[in-house]
Amino acid sequence: MTLDELIQRLRDFADARDWNPYHTPKNLVMALSGEVGELTALFQWLTPEEAAAAMDEPGLRAEVLDEIADVTLYLLRLADVLGVDLLAAADAKIDRNEHRFPVPRP
């Protein structure tokens, strides 16, 4: 599936349920923040080593995948509602970061 196909699937999902009146930028940002909080909670008390191995534990893996999916879907929906080309925005941000954080020279 492409990113554009996923965005269209989200649009269709919201349209079919008549959720567009609720998918305001404010509401989507709040929902996104909540989902990031749920993802954060999964890692909150893990050691760095446990966090690095999170995908090796089947129960935790399933939870992490679900929360990452939720974060992704809300971010895609927010970008779509705002008319933001997410890939172009991310690419431009990397360009800016390359200038802000140049590669150290030995």
Buried (B, 14 or more C-beta within 10 A) or exposed (E): EEEEEBBEEBBEEBEEEEEEEEBEEEBBBEBBEEBBEEBEEBBEEEEEEEBEEBEEEEEBEEBBEBBEEBBEBBBBBBBBBEEBEBEEEEEEEEEEEEEEEEEEEE
